[in-house]
Amino acid sequence: MRNWLARLCAAAGALLAVTTAAPAADVVKVGLIADFTGAFANWGSQFQQAVEAFQAVHGKTVKGPDGKDIEIQFVYRDNASAGPDKTKQLAEELVLRERVKFLAGFDLSPHAMAVADIATQAKIPVIIMNAATASITRGSPYYVRVSMTIPQYVSPLPKWAYDHGIHKVYMLVSDYAPGYDAETYFAKGFKAVGGEIVGSERMPQQETNYAAYMERVLQAKPDALFMFLPAGAPSIAFVKAYTERGLKTAGIKLLGTGETQELLLPNFTDDVIGAVSAFHYTETNTNPENIALKEQLVKMFGPKTTPDIASVAAWDGTDLIYQAVAALGANADGLKYVDFMKGKKLNSPRGPIYIDPDERDVVQNIYVREVQKRDGKLVNIDVDKVDMVKDPWKIDNPPKGK
């Protein structure tokens, strides 16, 4: 940290000398760090496409408080599906060499957590566009999240399930931190409304053979099976096992969260029809912002382009940065930008959202969706919603001293 501070001070001195010699152009750089290659490569491309779509619709400049144009430039860095040390290295380079005014992106929680000290010392706002561990925003006063937390979108599902005749549930979750959050908040909510958890197991994160698990679920005879596992190959194999082992035929309902995102649905068979999930974004919604996002993505990147949660968060994060710069100009103090974002309301493609002024975390509707087939295509259709849900983890774990 001493070396980092020394480099920061030296860079600040150099920047001051340049600024004294000639006024800097009205440009605000945003350093976006994500995985563009490797196992998590989809995140980076979805972020970048949505940013470029937003700028195509709204322009690359904003009017500052003095009426002058300020250009918003995004500088992309590939974390290459590496660990948090790589993220920290990229963040340092963006702050010291590129002199960014904002950091953004961060698909995985360890990556977002890795830049807390840098953000705090350099006074750089960090706009988190995915990383979903509930506690992240408490890592630095410069963190602002526009995505979601896992407890936030899981917590409305138990009551909906109970109210719709599901009184006994078996839970199968992947054995990693997000799975634990999902397990905890589904079980807590379901028991609170009178439901019974008749079985619960944690599966290896990369597991794709679920036959034995399904047999145990069948024997327990629940009304529904709640799943939480990485979207992609594991979730596709899970749904296949669910149908092949006879759970759907036995009338056991399938409950989940992000496993059935529209981006992934072409990989499923029709057996997934009827699966119910709770999530913060449904791709088929008719919000004007969602239509604008989808139309621009298709226009720029082709007819098969499908927005997902990364697209929506990048769109909203860019909107938030634009508004902050328009209100405060190109050279405001980092905390001034953060203070502006607190309590800010946005018309998101997902629906209305706002930034909790106390926690700097997103508050949003959570939608209960069902997989249906429309015009020959598998899609999620909203069947219910819970308005403006806060992250329940933070309610359960108030800051020290409160």
LINHUCOR-V807730 format. One record per backbone hydrogen bond with DSSP energy under -0.5 kcal/mol. NH is the residue of the N-H (numbers start at 1). CO is the residue of the C=O. E is the energy in kcal/mol with one decimal. If there is no record, write none. Layout:
NH_CO_E, NH_CO_E
//
This chain:
5_1_-2.7, 6_2_-2.5, 7_3_-2.4, 8_4_-2.3, 9_5_-2.6, 10_6_-2.4, 11_7_-2.5, 12_8_-2.5, 13_9_-2.3, 14_10_-2.3, 15_11_-2.5, 16_12_-2.3, 17_13_-2.1, 18_14_-2.2, 19_15_-2.6, 20_16_-2.4, 21_17_-1.9, 22_18_-2.3, 27_25_-2.1, 28_71_-3.2, 29_27_-0.5, 30_73_-3.1, 31_29_-0.5, 31_102_-2.8, 32_30_-0.7, 32_75_-2.6, 33_31_-0.6, 33_104_-2.6, 34_32_-0.5, 34_77_-2.0, 36_34_-0.7, 41_38_-1.6, 43_40_-1.6, 44_35_-2.5, 44_40_-0.6, 45_41_-1.4, 46_42_-2.2, 47_43_-2.6, 48_44_-2.7, 49_45_-2.5, 50_46_-1.9, 51_47_-2.3, 52_48_-2.7, 53_49_-2.2, 54_50_-2.6, 55_51_-2.5, 56_52_-1.8, 57_53_-1.8, 58_54_-3.1, 59_55_-1.9, 62_70_-2.3, 64_62_-0.6, 64_68_-3.2, 67_64_-2.2, 70_62_-2.7, 71_26_-2.4, 72_60_-3.0, 73_28_-2.9, 73_71_-0.7, 75_30_-3.1, 76_74_-0.5, 77_32_-2.4, 79_34_-3.2, 79_77_-0.6, 82_79_-2.2, 86_83_-0.8, 87_83_-1.2, 88_84_-2.5, 89_85_-2.0, 90_86_-2.4, 91_87_-2.5, 92_88_-2.4, 93_89_-2.1, 94_90_-2.3, 95_91_-2.2, 96_92_-3.1, 97_93_-2.3, 98_93_-1.4, 100_94_-1.7, 101_29_-2.7, 102_29_-1.3, 103_125_-2.6, 104_31_-2.5, 105_127_-1.2, 106_33_-3.1, 106_104_-0.5, 112_108_-1.7, 113_109_-2.6, 114_110_-1.3, 115_111_-0.5, 115_112_-1.1, 116_113_-1.3, 119_115_-2.8, 120_116_-2.3, 121_117_-2.9, 122_118_-2.7, 123_119_-1.1, 124_119_-1.9, 125_101_-0.7, 125_123_-0.5, 126_142_-3.0, 127_103_-3.0, 127_125_-0.5, 128_126_-0.8, 128_144_-2.8, 129_105_-3.0, 129_127_-0.5, 130_105_-0.6, 130_106_-0.6, 131_106_-2.2, 136_133_-1.6, 138_135_-1.9, 139_136_-2.8, 140_137_-0.6, 143_140_-1.6, 144_126_-2.6, 145_360_-2.1, 146_128_-2.5, 150_132_-1.1, 153_149_-1.6, 154_150_-2.0, 155_151_-2.1, 157_154_-1.6, 158_154_-0.6, 160_156_-1.4, 161_157_-2.8, 162_158_-2.5, 163_159_-2.8, 164_160_-1.0, 164_161_-0.7, 165_162_-1.5, 166_161_-2.4, 167_165_-0.8, 169_196_-2.5, 170_224_-2.0, 171_199_-2.7, 172_226_-2.8, 173_201_-2.3, 174_228_-2.4, 175_203_-3.4, 176_174_-2.0, 179_176_-0.7, 180_176_-1.8, 181_177_-2.1, 182_178_-2.4, 183_179_-2.6, 184_180_-2.8, 185_181_-2.5, 186_182_-2.2, 187_183_-2.1, 188_184_-2.4, 189_185_-1.6, 190_186_-2.6, 191_187_-2.4, 192_188_-1.7, 193_189_-1.0, 194_191_-1.2, 195_190_-2.8, 196_167_-2.4, 198_169_-2.0, 198_196_-0.8, 199_169_-0.8, 201_171_-2.2, 203_173_-2.9, 207_204_-1.9, 210_208_-0.7, 214_210_-2.3, 215_211_-2.0, 216_212_-1.6, 217_213_-2.0, 218_214_-2.6, 219_215_-2.0, 220_216_-1.4, 221_217_-1.1, 221_218_-0.7, 222_217_-0.6, 223_168_-2.0, 224_168_-1.5, 225_253_-3.2, 226_170_-2.8, 227_225_-0.5, 227_255_-2.7, 228_172_-1.5, 235_230_-1.0, 236_232_-2.5, 237_233_-2.3, 238_234_-2.1, 239_235_-2.2, 240_236_-1.9, 241_237_-2.3, 242_238_-2.4, 243_239_-1.8, 244_240_-2.8, 245_241_-2.4, 246_243_-1.6, 247_242_-1.6, 248_242_-0.9, 250_246_-1.7, 251_248_-1.5, 252_247_-2.4, 253_223_-2.5, 253_251_-0.7, 255_225_-3.0, 255_253_-0.6, 256_276_-2.0, 260_257_-0.6, 261_258_-1.3, 264_261_-1.8, 265_261_-1.2, 266_262_-0.6, 267_264_-2.2, 268_265_-2.1, 272_269_-1.7, 273_270_-2.0, 274_371_-2.5, 275_272_-2.2, 276_254_-2.6, 277_369_-2.4, 278_256_-1.7, 279_367_-2.4, 283_281_-0.5, 285_282_-1.8, 291_287_-2.3, 292_288_-2.4, 293_289_-2.4, 294_290_-2.7, 295_291_-2.7, 296_292_-2.1, 297_293_-2.4, 298_294_-2.4, 299_295_-2.3, 300_296_-2.3, 301_297_-2.9, 302_298_-1.8, 305_302_-1.7, 312_308_-2.3, 313_309_-2.1, 314_310_-2.3, 315_311_-2.4, 316_312_-2.5, 317_313_-2.9, 318_314_-2.3, 319_315_-2.0, 320_316_-2.5, 321_317_-2.1, 322_318_-2.7, 323_319_-2.4, 324_320_-2.1, 325_321_-2.5, 326_322_-2.5, 327_323_-1.9, 328_324_-2.2, 329_325_-2.7, 332_329_-0.5, 336_333_-0.8, 337_333_-1.6, 338_334_-2.0, 339_335_-3.0, 340_336_-2.0, 341_337_-1.6, 342_338_-1.4, 343_355_-2.6, 344_341_-2.3, 346_353_-2.6, 348_346_-1.1, 348_351_-1.4, 351_348_-0.9, 353_346_-2.1, 354_363_-1.8, 355_344_-1.9, 356_354_-0.7, 356_361_-3.1, 360_356_-2.6, 363_354_-2.6, 364_389_-1.5, 365_352_-0.7, 366_386_-2.3, 367_279_-3.4, 368_384_-2.4, 369_277_-3.2, 369_367_-0.6, 370_381_-2.3, 371_275_-2.3, 372_370_-0.5, 372_379_-2.9, 374_372_-0.6, 374_377_-2.8, 377_374_-1.6, 379_372_-2.8, 381_370_-2.3, 383_368_-3.4, 384_368_-1.5, 386_366_-2.7, 389_364_-3.6, 392_390_-0.6, 394_391_-0.6, 395_391_-1.0, 396_392_-2.4, 397_393_-1.5, 402_399_-1.9
//
